[in-house]
Amino acid sequence: MSDHAHETTRRMGAMARLRNYFLTGLVIAAPLVLTIYITRTFVDWIDSWVTPYIPAAYKPDTYLHYSIPGFGVVVALVCITLLGFLVANFVGRRLVHFGESLVARMPIVRNIHGGLKQIFETALATRSKPFTTVGMIEFPRKGLWSVVFIVGEAKGEVAARFPDGNGDVLNIFVPTTPTPLSGYLVFAKRSDVIILDMTVEEAAKLVISAGIVAPEFAPENATSSGPISLAEAKAQIEAEETVNRTSTA
C-alpha cells in the first residue's frame, strides 16, 4: 500500500472515531439537556402564575437580588395542601359548597367547572393509573393498526347503544405522535382489541419515538394476543397491581 493510500485510510479511521465519539456524546447529552429544558420550562411556567401574587416582602429575590427557580412551585404545593386541610373540616366544606353554588348560577362557567371537577374527581378517586393496559386496534381505518391505551369499560348510554357490543365495550385512548398527551377517544368491542404485553411506559416511548424505540419482546414468554373477555382483562390488571404493591411494600 502506498503512503498516500495509507494516509487516506488513517484519516478515514480518525474521522470515523470522531463521528462515533460525537454520536456517543449526543446520545448522553441530548436526553439530559432536553429533560432539564422541559423541567425548567414547566417550573418557570408555574412560577410565572404564582410569583406575581406573592407579596414582595416574602419573595427571596427581594433579599438575594436574584430569582430562585421553583419558589412558586413550592408555594403552590403548600397552598394546595393547606386548601385541602381547610376543606376537610365542616366550615371549609360549607365555604366550598357556597362557592360552588355561586359558580352553578353562571351559564357558561358552570359547565366548564362541572366538567373539569368531574374529570379530576374520577381521576383522583381511584388509586390505579388512568392507563393500565396497552393494546392495538385497527385505526384510523381497517388494515392500519395503532397502539392504544385501554382506559376501562364503557358505561352508560354508549355501552347500551353500542352495536353488537353485548356489554363488552372498552373506552380506548389513541395517542398521537410525538405528543401522546393528545389523541382520540374511541369505543370498541373487546373482540376487536389485541392486548399487548408491553407496559404503558414502553408504549409511550414507542409512540413518542415514532416507532424507533421499540421494547424488547420474547415470543416464547408472550401471553396470548387473541381476544379475551373483559373479566379476564380485569383479572390481569388486578394481578399486576397486586404484584406491584407487593414489590414496593
Buried (B, 14 or more C-beta within 10 A) or exposed (E): EEEEEEEEEEEEEEEEEEEEEEEEEEEEEEEEEEEEEEEEEEBBEBBEEBBEEBEEEEBEEEEEEEBEEBBBBEBBEEEEEEEEEEEEEEEBEEEEEEEEEEEEEEEEEBEEBEEEEEEEEEEEEEEEEEBBBBBBBBBEEEEEEBBBBBBBBBEEEEBEEBEEBEEBBBBBBBBEBEEBEEBEEBEBBBBBBBBBEBBBEBBBBBBBEEEEEEBEEEEEEEEEEEBBEBEEBBEBBEEBBEEEEEEEE
